[in-house]
Amino acid sequence: MTLYNKYKDRVNFVLIDIDHKLAAGQQLLLDKYFRNLVPHVVILDPSGKALYNEPGEVEEGRVSGILDQALRGASVKPESER
């Protein structure tokens, strides 16, 4: 909730519960990014490029850092390039 409260006016958050029927947009995201491990965190830039796409829990500070960089317009290397 802390991340949501900090970024809610600048970031769109989408939660997907794979145990329930999904909306079409949620299904598209699931098909494109999900790797069958829960939890799974994906951070997309405005163009849809994955800046972070990893299974497992992630520290709030890590997510906040990626979001801050992206919101400043700074180049953020995708996780796969780090």
C-alpha positions in Angstrom: 0.0 0.0 0.0 2.9 2.4 0.6 4.0 2.3 -3.0 0.4 2.8 -4.2 -0.1 5.8 -2.0 3.2 7.3 -3.1 2.7 6.8 -6.8 -1.1 6.6 -7.3 -1.3 9.9 -9.2 1.6 9.0 -11.6 1.6 5.2 -12.0 -1.1 2.7 -13.0 -1.1 -0.3 -10.8 -2.7 -3.6 -12.1 -3.1 -6.5 -9.8 -3.9 -9.9 -11.3 -5.4 -12.7 -9.2 -4.8 -15.9 -11.3 -7.4 -17.8 -9.2 -10.2 -15.7 -10.6 -11.6 -14.9 -14.1 -9.5 -12.2 -15.7 -10.5 -9.2 -17.8 -9.2 -9.2 -21.3 -6.4 -6.7 -20.5 -5.3 -8.7 -17.5 -5.2 -11.9 -19.6 -3.0 -10.2 -22.2 -0.5 -9.1 -19.5 -0.6 -12.6 -18.0 0.1 -14.2 -21.3 3.0 -11.9 -22.1 4.8 -11.6 -18.8 3.8 -14.4 -16.3 6.3 -17.2 -15.8 4.1 -19.5 -13.6 5.7 -18.4 -10.3 3.8 -16.4 -7.6 4.3 -13.7 -6.7 5.5 -12.1 -10.0 6.3 -8.4 -10.3 6.4 -6.6 -13.7 7.1 -2.9 -14.1 6.4 -1.5 -17.6 7.4 1.8 -19.1 4.8 3.9 -21.0 5.7 2.0 -24.2 5.1 -1.4 -22.6 8.8 -2.3 -22.3 9.5 -4.3 -19.1 11.8 -2.5 -16.8 11.4 -5.2 -14.2 10.0 -8.7 -14.8 10.9 -11.2 -12.1 9.2 -13.8 -10.0 9.4 -13.6 -6.2 9.0 -10.9 -3.7 10.9 -7.6 -4.4 11.9 -5.0 -1.8 9.8 -1.8 -1.8 13.0 0.2 -2.2 13.9 -1.6 -5.4 10.5 -0.9 -6.9 10.5 2.7 -5.7 14.0 3.2 -7.3 12.9 1.9 -10.7 9.7 3.9 -10.6 11.5 7.1 -9.6 14.0 6.7 -12.4 11.3 6.0 -15.0 9.2 9.0 -13.8 12.2 11.3 -14.1 12.6 10.2 -17.6 16.0 8.6 -16.8 16.9 5.6 -18.8 16.2 2.4 -16.9 17.9 -0.8 -18.0 15.6 -3.7 -18.1 16.4 -6.3 -15.4 17.6 -8.7 -18.1 20.4 -6.2 -19.0 21.7 -5.6 -15.5 
